[in-house]
Amino acid sequence: MLSSSKNRLVNKVIDFAWSDKISFEEIFSELNFSETEVIKIMRINLKSKSFRNWRKRVSKRKSKHKKLNEVIDDQSLL
C-alpha cells in the first residue's frame, strides 16, 4: 500500500498527465518526473482501457510536448 504522501503525488501526476494544458516538460519541472516515468505511473495506476485512451489522446496532442509546439511556432513565422 502506498503511503499517503506518495498516493497524493501519484494522484497529482495523473491529474497533470490528463490535463491537455500541462506539457510533459511542465510536469517534469513541477514534479520531477520525466515523460517515460509519467507513462509508467499511468500504466500502473489506470485501468488498461483508460491507459490506452490516454495514450491515444496524448500522442495526438502537440500541447503535451512543448518542443513540438516550438517547432510548429517557428515554422508558422516563415
Secondary structure, 3 states (H helix, E strand, C coil): CCCHHHHHHHHHHHHHHHCCCCCHHHHHHHHCCCHHHHHHHHHHHCCHHHHHHHHHHHHHCHHHCHHHHHHHHHHHCC
